Amino acid sequence: MFAPLLGKPGSSKNNKTGSWRSFLKPKYLQKNCIACGLCKLICPESCIEGKEKNTFRADLAYCKGCGLCSQICPKKDIEMIKEQE
């Protein structure tokens, strides 16, 4: 009965979900990044790209502004800012 309502993991790549993001978005400071990749691993939308130091960024077309990336960053190199900035 509910099977048609369930999405598959990573299905947001087919549907741009960033249009209903919270009032916050991640800002990558690109200063202290050690390329640990924890932000990429924890993102529920798999919208963080980058492999090398200081190259990580969130694709805002899919980011919902949950803030998990900024909370897990061991170097505090990601901060959540208001959408208008």
C-alpha positions as a Markdown table, in Angstrom:
| # | Residue | x | y | z |
|---|---|---|---|---|
| 1 | Met | 0.0 | 0.0 | 0.0 |
| 2 | Phe | 2.8 | 2.5 | 0.9 |
| 3 | Ala | 5.4 | 1.2 | -1.5 |
| 4 | Pro | 4.8 | 3.9 | -4.2 |
| 5 | Leu | 5.4 | 6.6 | -1.6 |
| 6 | Leu | 8.8 | 5.4 | -0.5 |
| 7 | Gly | 11.8 | 6.8 | -2.3 |
| 8 | Lys | 15.1 | 5.1 | -2.9 |
| 9 | Pro | 18.3 | 6.3 | -1.2 |
| 10 | Gly | 19.9 | 9.1 | -3.1 |
| 11 | Ser | 16.7 | 9.8 | -5.1 |
| 12 | Ser | 17.0 | 13.5 | -4.4 |
| 13 | Lys | 19.5 | 13.7 | -7.3 |
| 14 | Asn | 16.5 | 13.2 | -9.6 |
| 15 | Asn | 14.4 | 15.9 | -7.8 |
| 16 | Lys | 16.0 | 19.2 | -6.8 |
| 17 | Thr | 15.1 | 19.5 | -3.2 |
| 18 | Gly | 17.1 | 22.6 | -2.3 |
| 19 | Ser | 14.1 | 24.8 | -3.2 |
| 20 | Trp | 12.6 | 24.0 | 0.2 |
| 21 | Arg | 15.8 | 24.3 | 2.2 |
| 22 | Ser | 15.6 | 25.7 | 5.8 |
| 23 | Phe | 16.6 | 29.3 | 6.3 |
| 24 | Leu | 20.3 | 28.2 | 6.5 |
| 25 | Lys | 22.9 | 27.0 | 4.0 |
| 26 | Pro | 26.4 | 25.7 | 4.5 |
| 27 | Lys | 29.4 | 28.0 | 3.8 |
| 28 | Tyr | 32.7 | 26.3 | 3.3 |
| 29 | Leu | 35.4 | 28.5 | 4.7 |
| 30 | Gln | 38.2 | 26.7 | 2.8 |
| 31 | Lys | 40.8 | 27.6 | 5.5 |
| 32 | Asn | 41.3 | 24.6 | 7.8 |
| 33 | Cys | 39.9 | 21.7 | 5.7 |
| 34 | Ile | 41.9 | 18.5 | 6.1 |
| 35 | Ala | 39.9 | 16.6 | 3.5 |
| 36 | Cys | 38.6 | 14.0 | 6.0 |
| 37 | Gly | 35.4 | 13.7 | 4.0 |
| 38 | Leu | 33.2 | 13.5 | 7.1 |
| 39 | Cys | 30.9 | 16.2 | 5.7 |
| 40 | Lys | 30.4 | 14.2 | 2.5 |
| 41 | Leu | 29.7 | 11.0 | 4.5 |
| 42 | Ile | 27.1 | 12.4 | 6.8 |
| 43 | Cys | 25.1 | 14.4 | 4.2 |
| 44 | Pro | 21.7 | 12.8 | 3.9 |
| 45 | Glu | 21.2 | 14.1 | 0.4 |
| 46 | Ser | 24.7 | 13.2 | -0.9 |
| 47 | Cys | 25.0 | 16.7 | -2.2 |
| 48 | Ile | 28.6 | 17.5 | -1.0 |
| 49 | Glu | 31.2 | 17.3 | -3.7 |
| 50 | Gly | 35.0 | 17.4 | -3.4 |
| 51 | Lys | 38.0 | 15.1 | -2.8 |
| 52 | Glu | 41.0 | 17.2 | -2.1 |
| 53 | Lys | 41.8 | 19.7 | 0.7 |
| 54 | Asn | 39.8 | 22.9 | 0.3 |
| 55 | Thr | 37.7 | 21.7 | -2.6 |
| 56 | Phe | 34.5 | 20.5 | -0.7 |
| 57 | Arg | 31.2 | 22.3 | -1.4 |
| 58 | Ala | 27.5 | 21.6 | -1.2 |
| 59 | Asp | 25.4 | 21.6 | -4.3 |
| 60 | Leu | 22.7 | 24.0 | -3.1 |
| 61 | Ala | 20.2 | 22.7 | -5.6 |
| 62 | Tyr | 19.9 | 19.6 | -3.4 |
| 63 | Cys | 21.0 | 20.9 | 0.1 |
| 64 | Lys | 18.2 | 21.1 | 2.7 |
| 65 | Gly | 20.2 | 23.1 | 5.2 |
| 66 | Cys | 20.2 | 20.5 | 7.9 |
| 67 | Gly | 23.6 | 21.5 | 9.3 |
| 68 | Leu | 25.0 | 18.1 | 9.9 |
| 69 | Cys | 28.1 | 18.8 | 7.8 |
| 70 | Ser | 28.9 | 21.8 | 9.9 |
| 71 | Gln | 28.4 | 19.9 | 13.1 |
| 72 | Ile | 30.6 | 17.0 | 12.2 |
| 73 | Cys | 33.5 | 19.0 | 10.7 |
| 74 | Pro | 36.5 | 18.5 | 13.1 |
| 75 | Lys | 38.1 | 21.7 | 12.0 |
| 76 | Lys | 34.9 | 23.8 | 12.2 |
| 77 | Asp | 35.6 | 24.9 | 8.6 |
| 78 | Ile | 31.9 | 24.9 | 7.7 |
| 79 | Glu | 29.4 | 27.4 | 9.1 |
| 80 | Met | 25.7 | 27.7 | 8.5 |
| 81 | Ile | 24.7 | 31.1 | 7.3 |
| 82 | Lys | 21.4 | 32.7 | 6.5 |
| 83 | Glu | 20.0 | 32.0 | 3.0 |
| 84 | Gln | 20.2 | 35.7 | 2.0 |
| 85 | Glu | 23.9 | 36.0 | 2.5 |
